[in-house]
Amino acid sequence: MELRLSNIRSLIWTIAVLTSCALTNVTPVWCQGSLGGLTGRVGDSTGTPVPAVTVTIKNMDTGAELQVISTSTGEYLAPSLQPGRYRISTAHPGFKTVVQEPVTVSTATVSTVDFSLAVGDVSESVTVAGGTAQLETTSAEIGTVMQTKTIFRVGCSSSQPN
């Protein structure tokens, strides 16, 4: 009888340890941010900051749109964006509208997109094609977009120290 009780205790202990290991390895994946962001500075052709510029950020895949206003120092911030391709435009009286597309937002990164506004009518538009640079200079974080099934396929072994 004692041998069986020992086997049962051993089995329960093994299950508890394996469950604990599995939960420990999965938790960091759940805690990592799945969103990205955009920031930048809006200035005129001389580099002087332009405050109160409306910066419109539109997800090219979903159509979701967000508007933010530049600060007195010409800076804007759009946190908590879904990873994807975006179209960013500026609007301010006395300046031409500037459009940049596609701008890629990646997971757990904040991309910087600066604007230089030219004097003109808002109905005039300057379009900048291309994306942001792939080198992230404002943060030490590196991120990528991964599908859930890829995360589960990778397994837990890669998170173990060598």
C-alpha positions as CSV (number, residue, x, y, z in Angstrom):
1,M,0.0,0.0,0.0
2,E,2.8,2.4,0.8
3,L,4.4,1.8,-2.6
4,R,1.2,2.8,-4.4
5,L,0.8,6.0,-2.2
6,S,4.4,6.9,-3.1
7,N,3.7,6.4,-6.8
8,I,0.6,8.6,-6.6
9,R,2.5,11.3,-4.7
10,S,5.3,11.2,-7.3
11,L,2.8,11.4,-10.1
12,I,1.0,14.4,-8.5
13,W,4.3,16.1,-7.9
14,T,5.4,15.5,-11.5
15,I,2.1,16.9,-12.8
16,A,2.4,20.0,-10.6
17,V,6.0,20.7,-11.7
18,L,5.2,20.3,-15.4
19,T,2.1,22.5,-15.1
20,S,4.2,25.1,-13.2
21,C,6.9,25.0,-15.9
22,A,4.3,25.3,-18.7
23,L,2.6,28.3,-17.1
24,T,5.9,30.0,-16.4
25,N,7.0,29.7,-20.0
26,V,3.7,30.8,-21.5
27,T,3.1,33.8,-19.2
28,P,5.8,36.0,-20.8
29,V,4.1,35.6,-24.2
30,W,0.9,36.9,-22.7
31,C,2.5,39.8,-21.0
32,Q,4.4,41.1,-24.0
33,G,2.6,44.0,-25.7
34,S,0.9,43.3,-29.0
35,L,0.5,47.0,-29.9
36,G,2.8,49.5,-31.4
37,G,2.8,53.3,-31.7
38,L,3.8,56.3,-33.7
39,T,5.5,59.5,-32.6
40,G,7.1,62.4,-34.4
41,R,7.7,66.1,-34.8
42,V,5.9,68.5,-37.1
43,G,7.8,71.5,-38.2
44,D,7.8,74.1,-41.0
45,S,10.4,74.2,-43.8
46,T,12.9,76.0,-41.5
47,G,12.5,73.4,-38.8
48,T,10.5,75.6,-36.4
49,P,7.9,73.5,-34.5
50,V,4.3,73.9,-35.7
51,P,1.8,73.5,-32.8
52,A,-1.9,72.4,-33.1
53,V,-1.4,70.4,-36.3
54,T,-4.1,67.7,-36.8
55,V,-2.3,64.4,-37.5
56,T,-4.6,61.8,-38.9
57,I,-3.5,58.2,-38.7
58,K,-5.5,55.7,-40.7
59,N,-5.0,51.9,-40.7
60,M,-4.9,51.0,-44.4
61,D,-6.1,47.4,-43.7
62,T,-9.0,48.1,-41.4
63,G,-9.9,51.7,-42.1
64,A,-9.7,52.6,-38.4
65,E,-8.8,56.2,-38.0
66,L,-7.3,58.3,-35.1
67,Q,-6.6,62.0,-34.9
68,V,-4.1,63.6,-32.6
69,I,-2.9,67.2,-32.2
70,S,0.7,68.3,-32.1
71,T,1.9,69.9,-28.9
72,S,3.4,73.4,-28.5
73,T,6.8,71.8,-29.4
74,G,5.3,70.3,-32.6
75,E,5.4,66.7,-31.2
76,Y,2.6,64.2,-31.5
77,L,2.1,60.7,-30.1
78,A,-0.3,57.9,-31.1
79,P,0.2,55.0,-28.7
80,S,-1.6,51.7,-28.7
81,L,-1.9,51.1,-32.4
82,Q,-2.6,47.7,-33.9
83,P,0.4,46.4,-36.0
84,G,-0.2,47.1,-39.7
85,R,0.2,49.6,-42.5
86,Y,-0.9,53.2,-41.9
87,R,-1.5,56.4,-43.8
88,I,-0.5,59.5,-41.9
89,S,-1.6,63.0,-42.9
90,T,-1.3,66.5,-41.5
91,A,-3.6,69.4,-41.7
92,H,-3.1,73.0,-40.5
93,P,-4.3,76.3,-41.9
94,G,-1.6,78.1,-43.9
95,F,0.2,74.8,-44.8
96,K,-0.1,72.2,-47.5
97,T,-1.4,68.8,-46.4
98,V,1.4,66.2,-46.1
99,V,0.7,62.5,-46.5
100,Q,3.0,59.6,-45.7
101,E,2.1,56.1,-46.7
102,P,2.5,53.2,-46.1
103,V,4.0,53.6,-42.6
104,T,4.5,50.2,-40.9
105,V,3.7,49.9,-37.2
106,S,5.2,46.8,-35.6
107,T,4.5,45.0,-32.3
108,A,6.1,46.6,-29.2
109,T,7.8,49.4,-31.0
110,V,7.2,53.1,-31.5
111,S,8.1,54.3,-35.0
112,T,9.1,57.9,-35.6
113,V,7.6,59.8,-38.5
114,D,8.5,63.5,-38.7
115,F,6.8,66.0,-41.0
116,S,8.1,69.2,-42.7
117,L,5.2,71.4,-43.7
118,A,5.4,73.7,-46.7
119,V,3.5,77.0,-46.8
120,G,0.4,76.8,-49.0
121,D,-3.3,76.0,-49.0
122,V,-4.6,73.0,-47.0
123,S,-6.2,71.7,-50.2
124,E,-2.7,71.3,-51.8
125,S,-1.1,68.0,-50.9
126,V,2.4,66.6,-50.7
127,T,2.5,62.8,-50.7
128,V,5.5,60.9,-49.5
129,A,5.5,57.3,-50.6
130,G,7.5,54.7,-48.7
131,G,7.7,53.6,-45.1
132,T,9.7,54.2,-42.0
133,A,13.3,53.1,-41.7
134,Q,13.7,49.6,-40.5
135,L,16.3,50.8,-37.9
136,E,14.7,51.7,-34.6
137,T,16.8,54.5,-33.1
138,T,14.5,55.7,-30.3
139,S,14.3,52.4,-28.4
140,A,16.3,49.3,-27.6
141,E,13.2,47.1,-28.2
142,I,12.9,45.0,-31.3
143,G,9.5,43.5,-32.3
144,T,7.8,41.6,-35.0
145,V,4.3,40.6,-35.8
146,M,3.6,36.9,-35.1
147,Q,0.4,35.0,-35.5
148,T,-0.8,33.1,-32.4
149,K,-0.4,29.7,-34.1
150,T,3.3,30.6,-34.8
151,I,3.8,31.4,-31.1
152,F,2.4,28.0,-30.1
153,R,4.4,26.2,-32.7
154,V,7.7,27.7,-31.5
155,G,7.3,26.0,-28.2
156,C,8.9,26.8,-24.8
157,S,12.4,25.5,-25.4
158,S,13.6,28.8,-26.9
159,S,12.9,30.6,-23.6
160,Q,15.2,28.3,-21.6
161,P,18.7,29.6,-20.8
162,N,21.5,27.6,-22.4
